[in-house]
Amino acid sequence: MTDMLIRIGISLVLGGIIGFERERDSQPAGLRTHMILVVGACLAMMLSVNIATAAGTDPARLAAQVIPGIGFLGAGAIMRSGFNVKGLTTATTLWTMAIIGLAVGSGYFEVAVITTLVLMLVLSVLDVVEKRFVRINVIRSVTVEVHDHKGIIRDVRKTMARIADQVISFSVQKSIKSKTLRLVIVARFNRSEKLENMVEQISEIEGVKGFKIE
C-alpha cells in the first residue's frame, strides 16, 4: 500500500509540473486536468499489474486502454480559431503525461522524472525560440464592409498589401440593393503587427462602414 501511495504522490507532482506550465499559458487543459490524468494513468497501470499478478493474465491489458482513451481527451483541447489551430501542444502533453503516469505506475520513477523535465524544457525554453525565430507569422481573415464607389477595391488592396506580409486570397461580394461591398481578405501577418495598427489603417480607408479581424 505504501508503495502505491508513493507512486500516486509522484504522479501528482509530475502532472502538476506540466499542468502548471499549461495553466500559466492559459490552455484549456491546465493544472488539475494534468494532475488527475497522470494519477489516473498511474492507478490504471498499478491495477493492471496487480490484477495480472493475481489472476495470471496480461499485465498490459488494462493499461493499454489508457493511450487510445487519451485521444478523446486530447481532441477536446484542440480548438480552431479562424485559420489557426490552437491546443495541439496541450493535446500532445496530455498524451505524453498519460504515458508518464503509466511509467510511474510500473515503477520506472527515474525515467518518468527525466521525461517530465525534458517535456518542461521543450514547453518553456523552445517555446521562446519558436516564437522569436520560427513561428513569426499568423494567418488572419479580414472582412471589410465598404460603400461601393470607384477605386474602393484598389484602396483596400493597397492597404492590405502594406500591412500584410502576403495576401493569400481576396474575394468580393456585392449588394446591388444597398450599394455595398463585402471584401474578405485572407492574409499572412507578422506576429509583431499589432491589431491596433491594423484597425487604424483600415479605418482610414474612405468608404469603410465596418470590418472584422479574425
N, C-alpha and C positions, 0 to 999 in steps of 0.2 A: 504493500500500500504506500509506504514512504517513497519508494522509487517512482511510483506512478504520479504521486503529488509533485515530486521534484520535476518530472518531465512536463507536467502541466504548467508548473511555475516558469520553467524555461520557455515554454511555448508562449506564455503571456508576455514575457519580456521581449522575445524576438518579434512577435507580432506587433507589440507596442512601438518598437523602434521604427519599423517601416510604416506602421499606421500613423505615427506622429508626423512623419515626413509628408505623407499624403494629406493628412488633415491640415497641415500648415500650408499646403499648396491648394487648399480649398477644393479637393477632389471629392466626388460623390461617395466613394468608399474610403473612409478615414480610419481613425484610431480604433474605435470599437469594432468596426467590421473586420479589420485585420486581426485584432486580438482574438475575437470569437472564432474566426476562420481557422487560425493556426491551432488554437486549443481543440477545436472540433476535429481537425485532421489528426492531431496527435492522439486524441482519445480513440478515434476510429482505428488508428494503427495499433494502439495498445490492446484494444478489444480484439482486433483481428488476430494478433499474435497469441493472446491468451486463450481465445476460443479455439484456435487451431491446435494449440498445445494440449488442451483438454479433450478435444474431440478427434484429434488426429487428421484434421483437414488442412487445406491450403492456407498458409498464414497471410497470403496477399489477397485473399478472396474479398474480404470486406473493404480493405484499404484501396483496392483497385477501383472501387466505385467513386472514390473521392475526386480523382482527377477529372473524369468526364463531367461529374456533377458541378465542379467549379466553373465549367464552361458557361452554364446558365447564369451564374452569379456574375461572372466577368462580363457577359453580354449586357447586363443591366448597367454596368459602369460606363459603357461606350455611348456617347451622345454625338449627334450630328448637329453642327451649328453652321448653317449656310453651306458653304463648300468646304468647310473644315470639320474634321472629325476629332473629337476630344474623348479622353478616357481610355485610350488604348494602353498607355503606360500603366494606369491603375489596374486594368484588366490583367495585364501580364504579371504585375506584382501579386495580385490575388492568387493566380495560378501557381506562381513560384513559392509563395508563402505556404500554400497548401502542401506542397511537396516538402518544404522545410518542416512543417508540422508532422508529416509522416516520418521524416528522418529523426526528429526528436522522439517520436513515439517508438521508433525502432532502437533508440539508444545511441544514435550517431550524433552526439552533442557537439563535438568539435566541428564536424562538417556543417552542421546546421548553423552554428555561430559564425563560422567563416563565410558561409554563403550569405548570411544576413548582412554582414559587414560589407561584403563585395556589392551586394544589392544597394545598400545605403550609399556607397561610394558612387555607383552608377547614377543613382537618382539625384544626388546633390552636386557632386563635382562635374560630372559630364553634362548635366542639365545646363549649367552655366556656360560651358564650352559650346554646346549645341546652339543655344540661343544667340551667342555672340558671333559664332563663325559658320554655323551650318544652316540653321533654320532662321534665315534672316527675312524671309518673305511670308506673306499671308494673302490668301485669296479672299476677296470681298465682292459682294454683289451690291451694286448701287442702282436704285430705282429713282428716276427723276421725272417729276410731273412738270411740264412746261406749256406755256401758251404757244400755239402753232404760228410762228411767223418766220419770215425769210432769214436764213442764216443761223437759226437756233441750234440745229443739229451740229453744224460745224463748230459753234461756240462750245457746246458740251464736249464734243470730241477733243478739241484743243485743251480744254481744262483737264479732262481725264488723262490725256497724254502727258500733261505737265506734272500731275501729282502721282501718277501710277508708274510702276516700272514696266508693266506690259498690259495692254488691253487684250483680253482673251476673246471676248465676244461683245457685240454691240447690237441690240435689237430695238426696233421701233414699233410701237402700237399707236395708231392714230384714231381719234374720235372725231368724226365729221360733225356731229351734233354740237358738241361743246368746244370744238376747235382747240383741242389739247392733244399733246403727245405724251406718251409714256415711254421713256427711254430706259432700258435695262442694260446696264454695263457690268460685265464680269471682268475683273482686273486683278493683277498681282501687285500688291503694295509692299513696300519695305516696312518692316515692323517698327522702325523708328518714326514712320509717318504718323503724326498724331491726328486723332479724329477731329480735334478742334480745328486744325488747319484745313482738313478736307471739307468740313462743314462751312468754314468761312469762304473758301474758294468757290464751292458750288453755289453758295448763297449769292455771290457777286455776279453770277450769270444773269443777264437781263431776261426776264420772262419766266423764271423759275417759280412755280407755285408751291412746290414741296418736294421732299426727297427722303429716301430711306437708305441707310447703310447697314448691311448685314455682314 
